Amino acid sequence: MRQKKKTIFSRVQITDHVLQLISRHIQEPDSLVIFVIKYNSRLEQRFLKHVIEKSIDRDLKFFPVFVTTDPNDVQNALDKAQSWKSGQPALAVLQPRESFQRVPPFLSELTKKVQKTGKKIVLIPICIIWNKYPLPITKHPLFSGKHRYHSEIYNRYMLLFRPKNVAFEIGTPFTPEMNESNEKKGDQQIRSRLFRSLARMERAVVGPPMRSRAHILQKVLKDRKFLKQVAAIADGNEEKQAKLMRQAEKILYEMAADFKKSTVVKFRGILDWAWPKIIEGFWIDRKGMEQYRVLSRKAPALIMPCHRSHADYLIVSYLFNLNNLMMPFIAAGINLSFWPMGPIFRRSGAYFIRRTFKGDKLYPVVLEAYVRRILKDKIPQEFFPEGTRSRTGKLLHPKTGLLAINLTAVRTGEVKDLLFVPMSIVYGKLFETGAYLNEAEGAVKKKENARSVLKTARLLGKNFGKVYMNFGKIFSLSDYLAETGIQLEKLNDREFREFTRQTGYRVIREIQKSTLVTPIALVSLLFLANVRRGMSRDGLMMRLDYALRFFKSRKVPVAELSTAIDDAVIKVLSYLVRSEKIEEYTIDNEVVYRPIESKRSYMEYYKNNIIHHFIDVSFVAASILKLKTTSFTLAELKNEYNFLFKLFHREFVYETDEPQQSSILRELSLLKELGIVTETDDRFSIDSKAAFVLRNIAGCILSYLEAYYTVLESYYSISRQNDTLPPNILPSILNRGKLLHTMGEITRKESINKFYYQTGHQWMNQSGFVNWPAISSELRKGERTDQTFSYYELKENLAAFISVITG
C-alpha cells in the first residue's frame, strides 16, 4: 500500500461506499469512466483527483479534463490523451462559470469517440457540497446562495476550518444512449439527466433553502386549505374566525421548528465529545443508508424508527449528519419542550406536538397545515410509528394519527409521493432501563425537566455497549399502492382509515424484520426461557448454537458476526455477573449461571427486543404441551394455537392479522428438523424426551401467560374485597401478582409488570374473553352465570398452559 500523503482534502470524510464504487468502476476492463461535475473549478478537480487516488490506492499520472467552452476541446483532448484509452478516468465539466455561455454538444461527440475504441463510456456524476447545512437565502453572495459553487475563497475556507461540513457525493453511474438521428437532442437528454442527478444529490444532503421560521409560519397561515378549514370551524362568524386565527398563530409558535445551523454545529460538537464516553460506537446498516441516500432524492421521506429511548432523537439526526444526509424535522412530544433541551431540539429541527387534543377542532387543522408545509418543502420527517417509548422492550402497535396526516396530503393531491423508511435502533444497554423497570413495578413516570437533563451527566464514563441502526425495507407510497391496487384518492373515509392502519402495520413489521439480535438480548432470552433455575455454560453454548441456526434459516439479522458471537456472549455473561444480574458458580469443574430473582425483570426487557422472532414457535410448542398427548392432528394443534394467537393479539405484532396455518406448518417443519416432532399419516408425534425441549421453547411466553392469569385471579379478589369497583385496578393487580409469586402460584418474577397487566386487562375485555364490569358483581355474589362460566374457563385454560410449561 502506497504512503498516503496529507493534503488539504484529507480532513474531509469520504465514506467507504463512495471509495468502493469509484474503485469498482475504474477497474472494469471494458469501461472508460468519466466523472462529471457541474462547474469548472480547479479546486474541485484537485479534490476529485484526491478521492480517486484514495480509492484505487495509486497516483494518477494523467487525468484529462474536458471543459466544453469550445467544440474542438473534445477532439483536441482525445488526440493528445492516448493514454486515456488504457483505462485512466477522466473529468467532464457540464457548464462553464458564465451561465449564459452556450455549451456545444460535447457529450454525444465524446461518446462516439469512445465507442470507436470498442469500449463503453460510464458517466458518474459528482457533487461536492461545500456546506451541507441549509443556508438562509439572504446571506452575502460571496459566501452562499447560488454563487457558493463559484467562490474559491469560501470553498478553501470550508476545507481549512469546517471540513466536517464538506460533503463529497457520488450519483448513480450510467452509460449514455446515443440518438443517431438527432445528436444535439441526444446530448441535451444526457445533460438533463446529469443536471437532475446533481440537483437531487445536493437536495438529499442540504435540503431546500432554509427560510426563516417567521416566513414558514406565514406560509402556513396563508394556506388556502387551512383558511377554508378555519372558516368552516368559525361557521361564518368573522369575529370568531379572527379569534381562531390568533389562536392558530399561538399554536404554531408553540409547535414549529426553528432550524439553526449554528445550534446544530455546536450540538454536533458536544455529541462528538460525549458519545465515546458513553458507548462503544455505532453499527450502521451501510447498504440501507446508501439505498436511502438514492431514494430520498425522489420523494419526501418519512423516517420511522422504533422508539425505545429519548436518545433515538439524537441518534438518527447525528448519524444522518455524520453521513452527509439532511437531518430530518422531528415530531417530538410537547413534554420535551422544556428548557434547556426544548430550544436546542427546536433549533435542531424538532417540532412539538401536544400529547392529546381531543375535542379541540383547531389544533389538528393547524398541525395538518404545518406538516403539509414540511412535505411541500420536501424536508424529511422523523416520527415514531409506536407513538411513545416502549417500556417493555418489544414493539408496540402503531399509532396512526401523524401517518394519516401525511397520507392525506397525497390523497388530496398536494404531494405526489412519500418514501417510508422503517428503521430499527437497538441498544447494547439502554440508558433508561432503570426508569422503565420502576414504572413496570408501579412507579409514576417522572416528568422530563432540566433536573433530569443534569442527571444524564452520570452516564459519562459508563459503558453502554454499541448502538445498532438497521434499515427495514424502504418503500414508496406509489409502489405500495401499485402492489395493493388501491387508488388513494377514491377511498372513502372508512377505507382510508383502514389503509392508514395497514400502512402503519407494514412499517412496524418491517422494523421487526430489521431488528438485530444483540448478544445481551439473546443471552437474556435463553436464560428466561429456561424452565430450570440455572444453566451450565456448555448448555448455554449449545442452545446458542441452536438459536443461531434458527436465525440463519429465517434470515434474521444478528448484531455480531457468527465467528465473533461466542466472544460477544462471553463478554455479556461477564457483564451480567459483574452487574449482579446473574450468579456464577463453579461446581465440580463446571461453570453454572443462575439469574438473580430480583434482576429477572432487567433481562426481560432485553428478551423482549427479539421475542417476536420466537412467538410462532413458542405458540406451537405450548400448544403441543397443552394437548397432553404423544400423538395429535393439525386440527387439534391449530385450535390451541388460535387461542393463544387471539389472547395475545394486542401484546405482540404478528406477521399477519389472522392466524395462518402456514405459520404452524413452518414451525412444525422446524421441530421435525430438530428431531422433536415426527409425522406419520397426517398425525404428528413426540416422545417423552421432547417435552423438556418444548417446555424451554414455550418458556419464551411464560411471563405473559402468568401475567394474564394474574389479571384474571385479581378480578376475583377485587370483586370479593370491594363493594364498588376502584377506578384504577392496576395497583390491586400488581399487589396480587406479588402475593401469587410469593406463594409460588406463579413462578416468574418478570411477569409482575404493570404494562403486561394493562394490556391484558384492556384486551381481554375488548375482545370478549371477559366482561369485567359485568362479572365483578356476579363474582361478588358468588353467582354462576354464562359470564362467570367463561371467566373460570379462561382462567383454567391459562393455568393449564402454565402448568405444562413449568412442569
C-alpha positions in Angstrom: 0.0 0.0 0.0 1.3 3.4 -1.0 2.2 6.0 1.6 -0.8 8.3 2.0 0.1 12.0 1.5 -1.7 14.5 3.7 -3.4 17.2 1.7 -5.9 20.0 2.3 -8.6 17.4 1.4 -7.5 14.7 3.8 -9.7 16.0 6.7 -12.9 15.6 4.7 -14.7 12.3 5.5 -15.2 10.1 2.4 -17.4 7.1 3.0 -16.3 3.6 2.2 -19.3 3.2 -0.1 -18.0 6.1 -2.3 -14.5 4.8 -2.4 -15.6 1.2 -3.3 -18.0 2.4 -6.0 -15.3 4.5 -7.7 -12.7 1.7 -7.5 -15.1 -0.9 -8.9 -16.0 1.2 -12.0 -12.4 2.3 -12.7 -11.2 -1.3 -12.6 -13.8 -2.6 -15.1 -11.7 -3.6 -18.1 -14.2 -2.6 -20.9 -15.2 0.7 -19.5 -13.9 4.3 -19.7 -15.0 6.3 -16.7 -15.8 10.0 -17.0 -16.6 11.8 -13.8 -18.9 14.8 -14.3 -19.0 17.9 -12.2 -21.3 20.9 -12.7 -18.9 23.8 -12.8 -15.3 24.3 -13.9 -13.3 24.6 -10.6 -9.6 23.8 -10.2 -10.2 23.1 -6.5 -13.0 20.6 -7.3 -10.7 18.9 -9.9 -8.0 18.5 -7.4 -10.5 17.2 -4.8 -11.8 14.6 -7.2 -8.3 13.5 -8.1 -7.5 13.1 -4.4 -10.6 10.9 -3.9 -9.9 8.8 -6.9 -6.3 8.2 -5.9 -7.5 7.2 -2.4 -10.0 4.7 -3.9 -7.6 3.0 -6.2 -4.6 3.4 -3.9 -2.2 4.8 -6.5 -1.3 8.1 -8.0 -3.0 9.3 -11.2 -0.2 10.3 -13.6 -2.7 11.6 -16.1 -6.2 13.0 -15.6 -7.7 14.6 -18.7 -10.3 17.3 -18.1 -12.9 18.1 -20.7 -14.1 21.7 -20.4 -16.7 22.4 -23.0 -16.3 26.0 -23.9 -15.1 25.1 -27.4 -16.3 22.3 -29.7 -12.8 21.4 -30.6 -11.8 20.7 -27.0 -13.0 17.2 -27.1 -11.2 16.3 -30.2 -8.0 18.0 -29.1 -8.1 16.3 -25.7 -8.7 12.9 -27.3 -5.9 13.3 -29.8 -3.5 14.3 -27.1 -4.7 11.8 -24.4 -3.8 8.5 -26.0 -3.0 7.1 -22.5 -6.7 7.6 -21.6 -7.6 4.6 -23.6 -5.8 2.4 -21.2 -8.4 2.9 -18.6 -7.5 6.1 -16.9 -10.5 8.0 -15.6 -11.3 11.5 -17.0 -13.4 14.5 -15.9 -16.0 16.4 -17.8 -17.4 19.8 -16.8 -21.0 20.4 -17.6 -21.1 24.2 -17.5 -18.6 27.0 -17.6 -18.7 29.7 -14.9 -20.7 32.0 -17.1 -24.1 30.5 -17.1 -25.1 32.4 -20.3 -22.4 30.8 -22.4 -23.6 28.3 -24.9 -22.3 24.8 -24.5 -21.6 22.6 -27.6 -23.0 19.0 -27.7 -19.7 17.5 -26.4 -21.1 14.5 -24.5 -22.5 12.9 -27.6 -19.3 13.6 -29.5 -17.3 12.2 -26.7 -19.5 9.1 -26.6 -19.0 8.5 -30.3 -15.2 8.8 -29.9 -15.1 6.3 -27.1 -17.4 3.8 -28.9 -14.9 3.7 -31.8 -12.4 2.3 -29.4 -14.7 -0.7 -28.7 -15.3 0.3 -25.1 -18.3 1.7 -23.3 -18.4 5.0 -21.6 -19.6 5.3 -18.0 -20.7 8.7 -16.7 -20.5 9.2 -12.9 -22.0 12.5 -11.6 -20.0 14.0 -8.7 -21.4 16.6 -6.4 -19.1 18.4 -4.0 -21.1 20.3 -1.4 -19.0 22.9 0.4 -21.6 23.4 3.2 -24.0 20.5 3.9 -26.3 22.7 6.1 -29.3 24.5 4.6 -28.2 28.1 4.1 -30.5 31.1 4.6 -31.5 32.7 1.4 -30.4 36.2 2.4 -26.7 35.6 3.0 -24.0 37.6 1.2 -23.5 36.1 -2.4 -19.7 35.8 -1.9 -20.2 33.1 0.7 -23.5 31.5 -0.1 -26.6 31.4 -2.3 -26.2 30.4 -5.9 -22.6 31.6 -6.0 -21.3 29.3 -3.3 -20.1 26.9 -6.0 -18.0 29.6 -7.6 -16.3 31.2 -4.6 -12.8 29.7 -4.2 -12.4 31.8 -1.1 -15.5 30.2 0.5 -14.5 26.7 -0.6 -11.0 26.9 0.8 -12.3 28.4 4.0 -14.6 25.4 4.4 -11.7 23.0 3.7 -9.4 24.6 6.2 -11.8 25.5 9.1 -15.1 23.5 8.5 -14.1 20.1 6.9 -16.9 18.3 8.7 -19.3 20.5 6.8 -18.0 19.4 3.4 -19.7 16.5 1.6 -18.5 14.5 -1.3 -21.4 12.7 -3.0 -21.5 10.3 -5.9 -24.5 9.7 -8.2 -25.7 6.6 -10.0 -23.3 5.7 -12.8 -24.9 5.2 -16.2 -23.9 4.6 -19.9 -25.5 7.2 -22.2 -27.6 6.0 -25.1 -26.9 7.7 -28.5 -29.5 9.4 -30.5 -28.2 8.8 -34.1 -31.0 10.9 -35.7 -30.5 14.0 -33.6 -27.1 14.4 -32.0 -28.0 17.7 -30.3 -31.2 16.3 -28.8 -29.3 13.2 -27.5 -26.7 15.5 -25.9 -29.4 17.5 -24.2 -31.0 14.4 -22.8 -27.7 13.3 -21.3 -27.0 16.7 -19.9 -30.5 17.0 -18.4 -30.1 13.6 -16.7 -26.8 14.7 -15.2 -28.2 18.0 -14.0 -31.2 16.3 -12.4 -28.9 13.8 -10.7 -26.6 16.6 -9.3 -29.6 18.6 -8.1 -31.1 15.5 -6.3 -27.8 14.7 -4.7 -27.5 18.2 -3.3 -31.0 18.3 -2.1 -30.6 14.9 -0.3 -27.7 16.4 1.7 -28.6 20.1 2.1 -32.4 20.1 1.6 -34.3 23.1 0.4 -33.2 26.7 1.1 -34.0 27.2 4.8 -36.4 30.1 5.1 -36.9 31.9 8.4 -39.3 30.5 10.9 -41.5 33.6 10.6 -41.7 33.1 6.9 -42.7 29.4 7.2 -45.4 30.3 9.8 -46.8 33.0 7.4 -46.9 30.4 4.6 -48.9 28.1 6.8 -51.3 30.8 8.0 -52.0 31.8 4.4 -52.5 28.2 3.2 -55.8 28.1 1.2 -57.0 24.8 2.6 -56.1 25.9 6.1 -58.1 29.1 5.8 -61.1 27.2 4.4 -61.0 24.8 7.4 -60.7 27.6 9.9 -63.7 29.3 8.2 -65.7 26.1 8.5 -65.0 25.9 12.2 -66.0 29.6 12.6 -69.2 28.8 10.8 -69.4 32.2 9.0 -68.7 34.2 12.2 -66.0 36.7 11.2 -65.2 37.7 14.8 -64.8 34.0 15.8 -62.7 33.4 12.7 -60.3 36.2 13.6 -60.1 34.8 17.2 -59.3 31.3 15.7 -56.5 32.8 13.6 -54.9 34.4 16.6 -55.1 31.0 18.4 -53.7 29.2 15.4 -50.7 31.6 15.4 -50.1 30.8 19.1 -50.3 27.1 18.4 -47.9 27.4 15.5 -45.4 29.3 17.7 -45.6 26.6 20.3 -45.3 23.9 17.6 -42.9 24.9 14.8 -39.3 24.0 14.4 -36.7 26.9 14.2 -33.7 25.2 12.4 -30.4 27.0 13.2 -27.2 25.8 11.6 -25.1 27.3 14.5 -27.0 25.3 17.1 -26.6 22.1 15.1 -22.9 22.6 14.6 -22.4 23.2 18.4 -24.6 20.3 19.4 -22.8 18.0 16.9 -19.5 19.0 18.6 -20.9 18.1 22.1 -22.1 14.8 20.8 -18.8 14.1 19.1 -17.2 14.5 22.5 -19.9 12.7 24.6 -20.6 9.5 22.6 -17.2 7.9 23.0 -17.5 8.4 26.8 -20.9 6.6 26.9 -21.0 3.9 24.2 -18.5 1.7 22.3 -19.6 3.1 19.0 -22.3 2.8 16.3 -23.1 0.0 13.9 -24.8 1.3 10.8 -26.5 -0.6 8.0 -24.4 0.9 5.2 -26.4 -0.8 2.4 -29.7 0.6 3.8 -28.2 4.0 4.3 -26.9 4.2 0.7 -30.3 3.0 -0.6 -32.0 5.7 1.4 -29.5 8.3 0.1 -30.6 7.4 -3.5 -34.3 7.0 -2.9 -34.7 10.1 -0.7 -33.8 12.2 -3.8 -37.2 11.3 -5.4 -39.9 12.0 -2.7 -40.3 13.4 0.8 -39.1 10.8 3.3 -40.9 9.7 6.4 -38.2 8.2 8.7 -40.0 5.9 11.1 -37.7 4.2 13.8 -38.8 2.1 16.7 -38.9 4.1 19.9 -37.1 2.8 23.0 -35.2 5.8 24.2 -35.1 9.6 24.2 -31.7 9.1 22.6 -33.4 8.0 19.4 -34.0 11.6 18.5 -30.3 12.3 18.8 -29.0 9.2 17.2 -30.9 9.5 13.9 -30.0 13.2 13.4 -26.4 12.7 14.5 -25.8 9.7 12.2 -27.5 11.4 9.2 -25.4 14.5 9.7 -22.3 12.3 10.1 -23.1 10.6 6.8 -23.9 13.7 4.8 -27.6 13.3 4.8 -30.1 16.1 5.6 -31.2 16.0 9.2 -35.0 15.4 9.4 -37.6 17.5 11.1 -38.6 15.5 14.2 -42.1 15.2 15.6 -41.5 15.4 19.3 -43.9 15.3 22.3 -44.6 18.7 23.9 -43.1 17.2 27.1 -39.7 17.6 25.6 -40.0 21.4 25.0 -38.7 22.2 28.5 -35.6 24.4 28.9 -32.8 23.9 28.0 -33.4 20.9 25.7 -36.5 22.3 24.1 -34.8 25.3 22.5 -31.9 23.0 21.4 -34.2 20.4 19.9 -36.3 23.1 18.2 -33.3 24.7 16.6 -32.1 21.2 15.5 -35.3 20.6 13.6 -37.8 19.3 16.2 -41.4 20.4 16.1 -43.5 19.8 19.2 -47.0 18.1 19.3 -49.4 18.0 22.3 -50.0 14.6 23.7 -53.7 14.9 23.3 -56.0 17.4 21.7 -59.3 15.5 21.9 -62.2 17.9 21.4 -60.0 20.7 20.1 -61.1 21.3 16.5 -58.5 23.9 15.7 -55.3 22.1 16.8 -55.4 19.2 14.3 -56.1 21.6 11.5 -53.0 23.7 12.4 -50.9 20.5 12.7 -52.1 19.2 9.3 -51.2 22.6 7.7 -47.8 22.7 9.2 -47.0 19.1 8.2 -48.3 19.8 4.7 -45.8 22.8 4.5 -42.9 20.5 5.5 -43.9 18.0 2.8 -44.2 20.7 0.1 -40.7 21.9 1.0 -39.5 18.3 0.7 -38.0 18.2 4.1 -37.6 14.7 5.5 -39.6 14.0 8.7 -38.9 11.6 11.6 -41.6 10.3 13.8 -42.2 7.2 15.7 -45.0 4.9 14.5 -45.5 3.5 18.0 -46.3 6.9 19.3 -44.4 6.5 22.6 -41.4 4.8 24.0 -41.7 1.1 24.6 -41.4 0.4 28.3 -41.3 -3.4 27.8 -38.6 -3.7 25.0 -40.9 -5.1 22.4 -42.5 -3.2 19.5 -45.9 -1.6 20.2 -48.9 -1.5 17.9 -48.8 1.6 15.6 -50.5 4.9 16.4 -51.6 6.3 13.0 -52.5 10.0 13.7 -49.4 11.6 12.2 -49.2 9.0 9.4 -52.8 9.8 8.4 -51.9 13.5 8.1 -49.0 12.7 5.8 -51.1 10.3 3.7 -53.9 12.9 3.5 -51.5 15.3 1.7 -51.1 12.7 -1.1 -54.8 11.8 -1.0 -55.8 15.4 -1.8 -53.1 15.8 -4.5 -50.9 18.3 -2.7 -48.0 15.9 -2.6 -47.2 13.3 -5.3 -45.5 10.6 -3.3 -44.0 9.6 0.0 -41.0 7.5 1.0 -41.4 5.2 4.0 -38.2 4.4 5.8 -38.6 1.8 8.6 -35.7 1.7 11.0 -34.6 -0.3 14.0 -32.5 1.3 16.7 -31.2 -1.3 19.2 -29.0 -0.5 22.2 -26.4 -2.8 23.7 -27.6 -1.5 27.1 -30.4 1.0 27.3 -29.9 4.3 29.2 -33.5 4.3 30.7 -33.8 0.7 31.7 -33.9 1.5 35.5 -36.7 4.1 35.0 -38.7 1.6 32.9 -38.4 -1.1 35.5 -39.6 1.3 38.2 -42.6 2.2 36.1 -43.3 -1.5 35.4 -43.4 -2.1 39.1 -46.0 0.7 39.6 -44.0 3.9 40.0 -45.4 7.0 38.3 -43.5 8.2 35.3 -41.3 11.2 36.1 -41.8 14.3 34.1 -38.9 15.4 31.9 -37.3 18.6 33.2 -34.0 20.4 33.5 -33.0 18.4 36.6 -33.4 15.1 34.6 -31.1 16.6 31.9 -28.4 17.3 34.6 -28.7 13.7 35.8 -27.7 12.4 32.4 -24.2 13.6 33.2 -24.0 10.5 35.4 -23.9 8.4 32.1 -20.4 9.8 31.3 -17.7 7.2 31.9 -20.1 4.3 31.8 -20.1 1.7 29.0 -23.5 1.1 27.4 -22.1 -1.0 24.6 -22.9 -0.5 20.9 -25.8 1.2 19.3 -27.2 -0.5 16.2 -29.1 1.3 13.4 -30.6 -1.0 10.8 -32.9 -0.1 8.0 -36.0 -2.1 7.1 -37.2 -2.4 3.5 -37.7 1.1 2.3 -40.7 1.5 0.1 -42.6 4.4 -1.6 -46.3 5.0 -1.3 -46.7 4.8 -5.1 -45.2 1.3 -5.2 -47.3 0.2 -2.2 -50.5 1.5 -3.9 -49.5 -0.3 -7.1 -48.9 -3.6 -5.2 -52.3 -3.4 -3.5 -54.2 -2.0 -6.5 -55.6 0.9 -4.3 -56.3 4.3 -5.7 -55.9 6.6 -2.6 -58.0 9.5 -3.9 -61.0 7.2 -4.4 -61.1 5.8 -0.9 -63.9 6.9 1.4 -63.1 7.9 5.0 -63.6 4.4 6.4 -61.5 2.8 3.7 -58.8 5.5 4.1 -58.6 4.8 7.9 -58.2 1.1 7.2 -55.5 1.8 4.6 -53.7 4.0 7.1 -53.8 1.3 9.7 -52.5 -1.3 7.3 -49.7 1.0 6.2 -48.7 1.5 9.9 -48.6 -2.2 10.5 -46.5 -2.7 7.4 -43.9 -0.2 8.7 -43.9 -1.9 12.2 -43.5 -5.3 10.6 -40.6 -4.1 8.5 -39.0 -2.7 11.7 -39.5 -6.1 13.4 -37.7 -7.9 10.5 -34.8 -5.4 10.7 -34.3 -5.7 14.5 -30.9 -7.0 15.1 -30.3 -9.8 17.6 -27.8 -8.4 20.1 -25.8 -10.6 22.4 -27.5 -9.3 25.6 -30.9 -9.9 24.1 -30.1 -13.5 23.0 -28.5 -14.4 26.4 -31.5 -12.9 28.3 -34.0 -14.9 26.2 -32.1 -18.1 26.7 -31.9 -17.7 30.5 -35.5 -16.6 31.0 -37.0 -19.2 28.6 -35.1 -21.9 30.6 -37.6 -23.8 32.9 -34.8 -24.7 35.4 -33.2 -22.3 37.9 -29.8 -22.3 36.3 -27.8 -23.3 33.2 -24.3 -24.6 32.6 -22.0 -22.7 30.3 -21.9 -25.7 28.0 -25.7 -25.9 28.0 -25.9 -22.2 27.2 -23.5 -22.5 24.3 -25.4 -25.5 22.9 -28.7 -23.5 23.0 -26.9 -20.5 21.5 -25.8 -22.7 18.6 -29.4 -23.8 18.0 -30.6 -20.2 18.2 -28.0 -19.1 15.6 -29.1 -21.8 13.2 -32.7 -20.8 13.7 -31.8 -17.1 12.9 -29.8 -18.2 9.8 -32.7 -20.2 8.5 -35.1 -17.3 9.0 -32.6 -14.7 7.7 -32.8 -12.8 11.0 -30.0 -10.2 11.2 -27.5 -10.8 14.1 -25.5 -8.0 15.5 -22.2 -9.8 15.7 -20.6 -12.0 13.1 -21.1 -15.7 13.7 -17.3 -16.0 14.1 -17.4 -13.5 16.9 -20.7 -14.2 18.6 -19.2 -16.7 21.1 -16.8 -14.0 22.3 -19.6 -11.4 22.4 -21.7 -13.8 24.6 -18.9 -14.4 27.0 -18.4 -10.6 27.3 -22.1 -10.2 28.0 -22.0 -13.0 30.6 -19.1 -11.3 32.3 -21.1 -8.0 32.4 -24.2 -9.7 33.8 -22.1 -11.3 36.6 -20.3 -8.0 37.4 -23.5 -6.1 37.5 -25.1 -8.7 39.7 -27.8 -9.7 37.3 -26.8 -13.4 37.3 -24.7 -15.5 39.6 -21.8 -17.6 38.5 -20.9 -20.9 40.3 -18.1 -23.3 39.6 -19.2 -26.8 40.8 -17.2 -30.0 40.0 -15.2 -28.1 37.4 -18.4 -26.9 35.6 -19.4 -23.3 35.3 -23.1 -22.7 36.1 -25.1 -19.5 35.8 -28.3 -18.6 37.5 -30.3 -15.4 37.1 -30.8 -13.4 40.3 -34.5 -13.4 41.1 -34.8 -9.7 41.7 -33.0 -8.9 38.4 -35.0 -11.1 36.1 -37.1 -8.1 35.0 -34.0 -6.3 33.8 -33.3 -9.3 31.5 -36.9 -9.5 30.4 -36.6 -6.1 28.8 -33.8 -7.3 26.5 -35.5 -10.6 25.9 -38.5 -8.6 24.6 -36.3 -6.9 22.0 -36.2 -10.2 20.0 -39.2 -12.2 21.3 -41.2 -11.5 18.0 -38.8 -14.0 16.3 -39.9 -16.7 18.6 -43.7 -16.1 19.0 -44.9 -18.6 16.5 -42.6 -21.4 17.5 -43.4 -20.7 21.2 -47.2 -20.8 20.5 -46.8 -24.2 18.7 -44.6 -25.6 21.4 -47.0 -24.5 24.2 -50.0 -25.9 22.2 -48.3 -29.3 21.8 -47.7 -29.5 25.5 -51.2 -28.4 26.3 -52.6 -31.3 24.3 -51.0 -33.7 26.8 -50.7 -36.5 24.3 -47.9 -38.0 22.3 -49.9 -38.0 19.1 -52.1 -35.2 17.6 -53.6 -33.9 14.4 -53.0 -30.5 12.8 -56.6 -29.5 13.6 -56.1 -30.2 17.3 -52.9 -28.2 17.4 -54.5 -25.4 15.4 -57.3 -25.0 17.9 -54.8 -24.3 20.8 -52.6 -22.1 18.6 -55.5 -19.9 17.6 -56.5 -19.4 21.2 -53.0 -18.1 22.1 -52.9 -16.0 18.9 -56.2 -14.3 19.9 -55.3 -14.0 23.5 -52.0 -12.1 22.8 -53.3 -10.1 19.8 -52.6 -6.8 21.4 -49.5 -7.9 23.2 -47.4 -8.7 20.0 -47.4 -7.5 16.5 -47.9 -10.6 14.3 -46.7 -11.2 10.8 -50.4 -11.3 9.7 -53.7 -10.0 11.2 -55.2 -13.5 11.4 -53.6 -16.9 12.4 -52.2 -18.7 9.4 -52.0 -22.5 9.0 -48.8 -21.9 7.0 -47.1 -20.4 10.2 -48.0 -23.5 12.2 -46.6 -25.8 9.4 -43.4 -23.8 9.2 -42.8 -24.2 12.9 -43.7 -27.9 12.8 -41.2 -28.3 10.0 -38.5 -26.7 12.2 -39.4 -29.0 15.1 -39.1 -32.0 12.7 -35.6 -30.9 11.6 -34.6 -30.8 15.3 -36.0 -34.3 15.8 -38.6 -33.2 18.3 -41.6 -34.0 16.2 -42.3 -36.8 13.7 -45.1 -37.0 11.1 -46.9 -40.2 10.0 -50.2 -40.4 8.1 -51.3 -36.8 8.9 -50.6 -37.2 12.6 -47.7 -35.7 14.5 -45.9 -37.5 17.3 -43.5 -36.6 20.1 -41.6 -38.8 22.5 -41.1 -38.3 26.2 -37.7 -36.6 25.8 -39.2 -33.9 23.5 -41.3 -32.4 26.3 -38.3 -30.8 28.0 -37.2 -29.1 24.8 -40.7 -27.9 24.1 -41.0 -26.5 27.6 -37.9 -24.4 27.1 -39.2 -23.1 23.8 -42.6 -22.3 25.2 -40.9 -20.6 28.2 -40.4 -17.6 26.0 -44.1 -16.7 26.6 -44.4 -17.9 30.2 -44.2 -14.5 31.7 -47.1 -13.3 29.6 -49.2 -16.3 30.4 -48.6 -15.7 34.1 -49.3 -12.0 33.8 -52.7 -12.6 32.2 -53.5 -15.3 34.7 -52.8 -12.8 37.5 -55.2 -10.3 35.9 -58.0 -13.0 36.0 -57.1 -14.0 39.5 -57.2 -10.4 40.6 -60.7 -9.9 39.2 -62.0 -12.4 41.8 -60.1 -10.9 44.8 -61.0 -7.3 43.8 -64.7 -8.2 43.4 -64.8 -10.0 46.8 -63.0 -7.2 48.7 -64.7 -4.1 47.2 -68.4 -3.2 47.1 -67.6 -0.7 44.3 -65.1 -1.0 41.5 -61.9 1.0 42.0 -61.3 3.5 39.1 -57.9 2.0 38.6 -57.4 -1.7 39.3 -53.7 -1.9 38.2 -52.3 -1.3 41.7 -54.5 -4.1 43.0 -53.3 -6.4 40.2 -49.7 -5.6 41.0 -50.2 -6.4 44.7 -52.0 -9.6 43.7 -49.1 -10.6 41.4 -46.6 -10.1 44.2 -48.7 -12.3 46.5 -49.1 -15.1 43.9 -45.4 -15.1 43.3 -44.5 -15.2 47.0 -46.9 -18.1 47.4 -45.4 -19.9 44.4 -48.7 -19.9 42.4 -46.8 -18.1 39.6 -43.0 -18.7 39.1 -41.8 -15.8 37.0 -40.9 -12.6 38.9 -40.7 -10.8 35.5 -44.5 -11.4 34.9 -45.2 -8.8 37.6 -45.4 -6.0 35.2 -47.9 -3.1 35.1 -47.7 -2.9 31.3 -48.5 -6.6 30.8 -51.4 -6.2 33.2 -52.7 -3.1 31.5 -52.6 -4.7 28.0 -54.1 -8.0 29.3 -56.9 -6.2 31.2 -57.9 -4.0 28.2 -57.6 -6.6 25.5 -59.4 -9.5 27.3 -62.4 -7.1 27.8 -62.3 -5.5 24.4 -62.1 -8.9 22.6 -64.9 -10.5 24.5 -62.9 -13.0 26.6 -64.4 -11.5 29.7 -66.6 -8.6 30.7 -65.1 -7.1 33.9 -67.9 -4.7 34.8 -70.5 -7.5 34.4 -68.6 -10.3 36.2 -67.5 -8.2 39.1 -70.9 -8.1 40.7 -71.5 -11.7 39.8 -68.2 -12.8 41.4 -69.0 -10.8 44.5 -72.4 -12.5 44.9 -71.0 -15.9 44.0 -73.4 -16.4 41.1 -72.9 -18.9 38.4 -73.7 -17.3 35.1 -72.6 -17.5 31.5 -70.2 -14.6 32.2 -68.6 -16.3 35.2 -68.5 -19.6 33.4 -66.5 -18.0 30.6 -64.3 -16.4 33.2 -63.5 -19.6 35.0 -63.0 -21.5 31.8 -60.4 -18.9 30.5 -58.6 -18.9 33.9 -58.4 -22.7 33.9 -57.2 -22.7 30.3 -54.3 -20.3 31.2 -53.5 -22.3 34.3 -53.3 -25.4 32.1 -50.8 -23.7 29.7 -48.7 -22.5 32.7 -48.7 -26.0 34.3 -47.4 -27.9 31.3 -44.6 -25.4 30.7 -43.4 -25.2 34.3 -43.8 -28.9 34.8 
